Amino acid sequence: MGGYRGTAIEISRIIMEEPGNAEAWYNRGNAWSSCGKYDDAVRDYTMALKIGLRFREAINAYGNRGMARVEAGDLDGAINDFSEIIARKPKNSLILRTAYQNLALAREKKVILSLQQGTE
């Protein structure tokens, strides 16, 4: 859902200098996610949200964290993140529609996994 500027290593330098910089944590989360390090991405998105992001950036962080959680296998966490976007009621219909779609896909994947585990 969101973009990033810089590499995780470059952004880590900013975080070391400014640990309260929520945008840097968010950007590093995007960098980690783009190279497949989803657990690291989830950690950084969580920190960015904890520190505090503006409304639009928080919506993007929930969406990006939700997608990273899907990739990491944390479907319950992803469902919570997509539900949070819906609860915050962004006025952007594209973002809201994407949140509903991702929520449905995460729930479907969870059902499929539980059915597969039931047959093993």
C-alpha positions in Angstrom: 0.0 0.0 0.0 2.8 2.5 0.7 6.2 3.3 -0.7 9.5 3.8 0.9 12.8 5.7 0.4 16.2 4.2 1.0 17.5 0.8 2.1 16.9 -0.8 5.5 20.6 -0.1 6.4 20.3 3.6 5.5 17.1 3.9 7.4 18.5 2.1 10.4 21.0 5.0 10.7 18.2 7.5 10.9 16.4 5.3 13.6 19.6 5.2 15.7 19.8 9.0 15.6 16.0 9.5 16.0 14.4 6.5 17.6 11.1 8.4 18.0 10.8 8.9 14.2 7.7 6.9 13.3 8.1 7.6 9.6 11.6 6.1 9.6 10.3 2.9 11.3 7.5 2.8 8.7 9.9 3.3 5.8 12.3 0.6 7.2 9.3 -1.8 7.5 8.6 -1.2 3.8 12.3 -1.8 3.0 12.2 -5.1 4.9 9.0 -6.2 3.3 10.3 -5.4 -0.2 13.2 -7.9 0.3 11.0 -10.6 1.9 12.0 -10.1 5.6 8.4 -10.1 6.7 9.0 -10.6 10.5 11.3 -7.6 10.5 8.8 -5.6 8.6 6.0 -6.5 11.0 8.2 -5.4 13.9 9.0 -2.1 12.4 5.4 -1.3 11.3 4.3 -2.1 14.9 6.9 0.3 16.3 5.8 3.0 13.8 2.2 2.6 14.9 3.1 2.6 18.6 5.2 5.8 18.2 2.4 7.4 16.2 1.7 8.1 12.6 -0.6 10.5 11.0 -4.0 9.0 10.0 -3.1 8.3 6.3 0.3 6.8 7.1 -1.3 4.7 9.9 -3.8 3.3 7.5 -1.0 2.4 5.1 1.1 0.9 8.0 -1.9 -1.3 9.0 -2.3 -2.4 5.4 1.4 -3.1 4.8 1.7 -4.9 8.2 -1.3 -6.9 7.3 0.2 -8.0 4.0 3.5 -8.8 5.7 1.7 -10.8 8.3 0.0 -12.8 5.6 3.4 -13.6 4.0 4.8 -14.5 7.5 1.8 -16.8 8.1 0.2 -14.7 10.8 -3.3 -14.7 9.4 -5.0 -13.7 12.7 -2.8 -10.7 12.9 -3.5 -9.8 9.2 -7.2 -10.1 9.8 -6.9 -7.7 12.8 -4.9 -5.2 10.7 -7.3 -5.2 7.8 -10.2 -4.9 10.3 -8.5 -1.9 11.9 -8.4 -0.1 8.6 -12.1 -0.7 8.1 -12.9 0.4 11.7 -11.0 3.7 11.1 -13.2 4.3 8.0 -10.8 6.0 5.6 -12.6 8.2 3.1 -10.6 6.8 0.3 -12.8 4.2 -1.3 -9.9 2.4 -3.0 -8.1 1.9 0.3 -11.4 0.8 2.0 -12.2 -1.6 -0.8 -8.6 -3.0 -0.7 -8.9 -3.6 3.0 -12.2 -5.5 2.6 -10.7 -7.6 -0.2 -7.5 -8.4 1.8 -9.6 -9.2 4.9 -11.7 -11.6 2.8 -8.6 -13.2 1.3 -6.9 -13.6 4.7 -10.1 -15.2 6.1 -10.4 -17.5 3.1 -6.7 -18.6 3.5 -7.3 -19.3 7.1 -10.3 -21.5 6.4 -8.3 -23.4 3.7 -5.4 -23.9 6.1 -7.7 -25.2 8.8 -9.4 -27.6 6.3 -6.0 -28.9 5.1 -4.8 -29.4 8.7 -8.0 -31.3 9.4 -7.2 -33.8 6.6 -3.7 -34.5 7.7 
